Amino acid sequence: MQTFRDVPTHANELAQRLRAGSVMAYPTEAVMGLGCDPLNEAAVTRICRLKQRSVEQGVLLIAADFSQVLPYVDMAQVPQAALDRVKASWPGPFTWIFPRHARVPAWISGRHAGIALRVTAHGTAATLCRAFGGALVSTSANPHGQPAARTAGEVRAYFDDVADAADGIDLLVDEAVGGLASPSEIRDALTGELVRG
């Protein structure tokens, strides 16, 4: 697990490693997240193994701006009023479930008809997305059923002892999470209904 600080200095290297299939732990608004290239099935599957959860649960994606999540959305199903409501909350700690585009692979969406997306307000996470050039997977850094890690030290405590290094975390961004006490709320983009508070 290679540790990085001062993300702006290392952003291009981190982005290149992500494009090559690396798995990264990094800070988000409330907790440390596990991330990778969402279009890399092997990397997403590795994150699910690390978390000891099924790929069928799907993963959340974060981005630096709306254009980075747009390819994952079936915009034909999204009324303008719903889109306006979502955009008014972004960037920010609000995750919205959109109808997913038909091209979205099953290892991202899992068994769901929708896809969970967020334009992050966390500076480091946004910098990583901009350097990568697109949305990144963002799922809490913890084994399933355990509290989410909030520091790099807690990430190491959970995952340093992964038996096979090839299955572990490649990159660790050791910077502070944002000020939120709990992970972002999740709402249905079409109805505004609260899915997770």
Secondary structure, DSSP 8 states (H G I E B T S, - for coil): -EEE--HHHHHHHHHHHHHTT--EEEE-SSSEEEE--TT-HHHHHHHHHHHT--GGG---EEESSHHHHGGGB-GGG--HHHHHHHHHH-SSSEEEEEEB-TTS-HHHHTT-SEEEEEE---HHHHHHHHHHTS-EE-EESS-TTS----SHHHHHHHHTT-SSGGGS--EEE-----S-SS--EEEETTT--EEE-
